[in-house]
């Protein structure tokens, strides 16, 4: 007979075991994305950035050749104004010493990763991070590829190597997990701002309980 306990799965993300890295969410990079509408992408990235801020998750931000591709999305810079942005020339951020040092300084062994494009800057970094011993969670709806095939097969390649696909909202609710715990108010507001129909439901529920 299996003994049932209230212990959560060790596979779940917590405020203590993960860091979030956002890679190359820049205007020029968006022009090549055809797998997600730009407004939806920016909404999802903002939701993920607010999640990092609400739960005090270590964040590593990176751009590629900012003078050519532009700054990170305004949403990221407004939500995380005090975070340094590591600008690179390498498509694989794991080949940039400053980026790898910033990841190591978080002290976390699970990386929640999102960026543009899925098939290049996300895939290369995810494969490299896993080879370096990190568990990688790829935020599928905060990434985008040039074509459906690029996005799909690069996700498949990362998953075959051990990466775990998640969505930005899944990260939010996985970190919260208990609506009676600290952070629930922030989670409600992030949902209202970015979670579409569910956000409307949360807003209505909050209204009813006032």
KATA-V223454 format. One record per pair of residues at least 12 apart in sequence whose ideal C-beta (glycine too) atoms are under 7 Angstrom apart, sorted by the first residue. I is the first residue (numbers start at 1). GAP is how many residues later the second one is. If there is no record, write none. Layout:
i=I gap=GAP
i=I gap=GAP
This chain:
i=12 gap=162
i=13 gap=97
i=13 gap=99
i=13 gap=124
i=13 gap=158
i=13 gap=161
i=13 gap=162
i=14 gap=161
i=15 gap=40
i=15 gap=41
i=15 gap=42
i=15 gap=160
i=17 gap=91
i=17 gap=92
i=17 gap=93
i=18 gap=39
i=18 gap=90
i=18 gap=92
i=18 gap=94
i=19 gap=38
i=19 gap=39
i=19 gap=40
i=19 gap=41
i=19 gap=84
i=19 gap=87
i=19 gap=89
i=19 gap=92
i=20 gap=28
i=20 gap=32
i=20 gap=37
i=20 gap=39
i=20 gap=92
i=21 gap=39
i=21 gap=82
i=21 gap=90
i=21 gap=92
i=22 gap=23
i=22 gap=27
i=22 gap=39
i=22 gap=54
i=22 gap=92
i=22 gap=93
i=23 gap=39
i=23 gap=70
i=23 gap=92
i=23 gap=98
i=23 gap=99
i=23 gap=102
i=24 gap=38
i=24 gap=39
i=24 gap=40
i=24 gap=91
i=24 gap=92
i=24 gap=97
i=25 gap=20
i=25 gap=47
i=25 gap=48
i=25 gap=51
i=25 gap=90
i=25 gap=91
i=26 gap=37
i=26 gap=43
i=26 gap=44
i=26 gap=45
i=26 gap=46
i=27 gap=43
i=28 gap=40
i=28 gap=41
i=28 gap=42
i=29 gap=40
i=29 gap=87
i=29 gap=88
i=30 gap=86
i=32 gap=85
i=32 gap=114
i=33 gap=83
i=33 gap=84
i=33 gap=111
i=33 gap=112
i=33 gap=113
i=34 gap=112
i=34 gap=113
i=35 gap=109
i=35 gap=110
i=35 gap=113
i=35 gap=116
i=36 gap=105
i=36 gap=108
i=41 gap=103
i=42 gap=31
i=42 gap=33
i=43 gap=151
i=44 gap=97
i=44 gap=98
i=44 gap=124
i=45 gap=28
i=45 gap=30
i=45 gap=31
i=45 gap=69
i=45 gap=97
i=46 gap=29
i=46 gap=33
i=46 gap=148
i=47 gap=121
i=47 gap=122
i=47 gap=125
i=47 gap=143
i=47 gap=147
i=48 gap=66
i=48 gap=91
i=48 gap=94
i=48 gap=120
i=48 gap=123
i=49 gap=26
i=49 gap=27
i=49 gap=30
i=49 gap=31
i=50 gap=29
i=50 gap=140
i=51 gap=117
i=51 gap=120
i=51 gap=121
i=51 gap=124
i=51 gap=139
i=52 gap=28
i=53 gap=26
i=53 gap=27
i=54 gap=129
i=54 gap=132
i=54 gap=136
i=55 gap=120
i=55 gap=128
i=58 gap=48
i=58 gap=50
i=59 gap=21
i=59 gap=24
i=60 gap=39
i=60 gap=42
i=60 gap=43
i=60 gap=46
i=61 gap=15
i=61 gap=19
i=61 gap=22
i=61 gap=24
i=61 gap=25
i=62 gap=23
i=62 gap=24
i=62 gap=26
i=62 gap=31
i=62 gap=37
i=63 gap=22
i=63 gap=24
i=64 gap=24
i=64 gap=57
i=65 gap=24
i=66 gap=21
i=72 gap=13
i=86 gap=12
i=86 gap=13
i=86 gap=16
i=91 gap=29
i=91 gap=30
i=91 gap=33
i=92 gap=32
i=92 gap=33
i=92 gap=36
i=93 gap=28
i=93 gap=32
i=94 gap=30
i=94 gap=31
i=94 gap=34
i=94 gap=35
i=109 gap=25
i=109 gap=26
i=110 gap=24
i=110 gap=25
i=110 gap=27
i=111 gap=18
i=111 gap=23
i=111 gap=25
i=111 gap=26
i=112 gap=25
i=112 gap=27
i=112 gap=59
i=113 gap=12
i=113 gap=13
i=113 gap=23
i=113 gap=24
i=113 gap=25
i=113 gap=26
i=114 gap=25
i=114 gap=28
i=114 gap=29
i=115 gap=28
i=116 gap=27
i=116 gap=28
i=117 gap=27
i=117 gap=28
i=117 gap=29
i=117 gap=33
i=118 gap=25
i=118 gap=26
i=118 gap=27
i=118 gap=32
i=118 gap=33
i=118 gap=36
i=118 gap=37
i=119 gap=26
i=119 gap=31
i=119 gap=32
i=119 gap=35
i=122 gap=16
i=122 gap=21
i=123 gap=31
i=123 gap=34
i=123 gap=35
i=126 gap=12
i=126 gap=32
i=126 gap=37
i=127 gap=31
i=127 gap=34
i=130 gap=31
i=130 gap=32
i=130 gap=33
i=136 gap=27
i=137 gap=27
i=137 gap=29
i=138 gap=17
i=138 gap=20
i=138 gap=25
i=138 gap=27
i=139 gap=27
i=139 gap=28
i=139 gap=29
i=139 gap=32
i=140 gap=15
i=140 gap=25
i=140 gap=26
i=140 gap=27
i=141 gap=26
i=141 gap=27
i=142 gap=26
i=169 gap=26
i=172 gap=15
i=172 gap=18
i=188 gap=14
i=188 gap=18
